[in-house]
């Protein structure tokens, strides 16, 4: 009789309610599965974090859903190395210690970038631009210090971030790294990181990696590094996507192109904005709505479902998928590119509850690879 009751009950109620009811009826604790459990046989599922969300309900959600974490800002060069003779370890240490305590993997992010780099890195005491030799030594010292500190605790590093120019007619970004050192700052960064921790996997990380013209330039860089036997193990596709980008073909082509070099592929900063892609910051227009309408929600569901179905097909080369922030309660896209325009790019809502898209992503597990 009880079995008949429970069978009918399951058919009429949500899975979360069933779990709670089972616990009450049978006096047992039923562990609710998370993303990390559903996709355990495919790839680790990660999330970008800051120290402030490592407590309370947000911490509970992290531990329930994810098997990997990435410091959102704490390990970037500016925050962690604000002065030449000063490192700020507190935030990065707290994230790594949290991961160690709870058995989570850590993606290190990042060692060399054209943004969030302290001004002192490129100038001498007089304020003049430093020489190539000085900058290389500073880069090596920084990478060695940071990577050594977390040796054995961070399994993969985004070594160089966003070195490809946004202008499709150019190859490398005209950053201060490039202007002072030259193209080989990229290879040198990988070499320094490998010397500091030979066991860590080393990745190049970038955005718009699925757009055909940028894909070809990223591939050109990666092939140069691989052919030169630079210690690079994978490519990070940031996956800051919109409701229309990338297309299925663009995503498949990118995965196949990069993995053809023998490199691992990781999706490192996944979110799906409800607005079209924009690079440059701008003010919010007076008539600009930030409502999360049913129509936008459905488009987001379709984009995420498509992506995870494809991820699973290529799980032989995809070795991690990381979301960039935990929930719609806070996302960097609330301030970029339009400050104060609310965005809803993640699987959990502003109250930390699963959105419809969460369950649709889970459903991709039911489809065959």
Secondary structure as GFF3:
##gff-version 3
##sequence-region A 1 369
A	DSSP	alpha_helix	2	12	.	.	.	ID=ss1
A	DSSP	alpha_helix	15	26	.	.	.	ID=ss2
A	DSSP	alpha_helix	35	38	.	.	.	ID=ss3
A	DSSP	beta_strand	44	49	.	.	.	ID=ss4
A	DSSP	three_ten_helix	51	53	.	.	.	ID=ss5
A	DSSP	alpha_helix	56	65	.	.	.	ID=ss6
A	DSSP	beta_strand	68	71	.	.	.	ID=ss7
A	DSSP	alpha_helix	77	80	.	.	.	ID=ss8
A	DSSP	alpha_helix	90	102	.	.	.	ID=ss9
A	DSSP	beta_strand	105	113	.	.	.	ID=ss10
A	DSSP	three_ten_helix	119	122	.	.	.	ID=ss11
A	DSSP	alpha_helix	132	149	.	.	.	ID=ss12
A	DSSP	beta_strand	156	161	.	.	.	ID=ss13
A	DSSP	alpha_helix	176	181	.	.	.	ID=ss14
A	DSSP	alpha_helix	185	196	.	.	.	ID=ss15
A	DSSP	beta_strand	201	206	.	.	.	ID=ss16
A	DSSP	alpha_helix	212	227	.	.	.	ID=ss17
A	DSSP	beta_strand	234	237	.	.	.	ID=ss18
A	DSSP	beta_strand	240	241	.	.	.	ID=ss19
A	DSSP	alpha_helix	248	259	.	.	.	ID=ss20
A	DSSP	beta_strand	264	272	.	.	.	ID=ss21
A	DSSP	alpha_helix	294	313	.	.	.	ID=ss22
A	DSSP	beta_strand	318	323	.	.	.	ID=ss23
A	DSSP	three_ten_helix	332	334	.	.	.	ID=ss24
A	DSSP	alpha_helix	356	363	.	.	.	ID=ss25
A	DSSP	three_ten_helix	364	366	.	.	.	ID=ss26
###
